[in-house]
C-alpha cells in the first residue's frame, strides 16, 4: 500500500477559494443571529412592521452576500488539492 504524498501547503488561490467556501457555509448562521438577536434583546423597538422589514432586509442581505461569494469562488481550480 502506497500512500499519495499530500502537499504541506496549498497554493494561494486554492487557499483563498477554500476560505471563501467556508465563509459561504457559515454566512447564513451569522446573518440569522444578526437578524434575530436585536428584536429579542430590544422588543420595544420592533413592532410587527419594523420586525418584518428587519427580517426581509436581513434575508436579502444574506442572499446578496452569498451570491457575491459564489461569484467570487467561480469554477474549479487546477491547483486545488481535494
N, C-alpha and C positions, 0 to 999 in steps of 0.2 A: 504494500500500500504506500503509494507516494502522494504526499500532500502538496498541493499547489502553494507556493510561497506567496503570502499576502504582502502587499506593499505596506510599508510602515506609515507613509503619509499619502494623502490624496492630493491631487492637483488642485490648484486654487479654484478653478471653475467648478470642479466636482464638489469641492468642499462648500462653496457658496450655494450651489444648487441644492445640496442636501440640507443646509441650514434653512433655505427658503421653503423647502418641503416641510421641514419641522415647524416653521412658522405658520404654514398653511394649516397644519394639523391642530395647532394649539389656538389659533385665532378665534374660532367660534366660542371656545370656552372663555377666553379673555373678554370678548365683546359681550357675552352673556352676563358675566359678572359686572362689567361696566354699565350695562343697561339695567340690571335688576337690583343692584345694591343701593343706589341713591333713592329710589322710591321706598325701599324697605327702611332705610335709615331716617329719611325725612318725608313721611307720608303726607304731612300737611302741605307740602309744596306741590304735590302732584295730584291734580283732580283726575277724573276719568279721561277727559280730553287731552290734558297735558301728558298723562301717562301713556295714552295711545300714541301720541305724536313722538314721545320719547322712545318707545319701543320700535316704532316704524323707522325713525331716523337711525337708531342703533342697528336695526336689521339691514337697512340699506347700506350703512357704512361697512358692515360685515361683508355683504355681497360685493361691494366695490373693491374693498381692500383684498379680499380673496381672489377676485378676478384679476386684479393687478399683479398679485403674486403668481398666479397661474400663468399669466402672460410673460412675466419675468423668468419663470422657470423654463419655459419653452419646451423643446423636444428633448430627445435623448442626447447624452453627451458621450463622446468617444472615450474619454479618459476616466469615465465613471467606473469604479471598481465594485460592481454589485456582487 
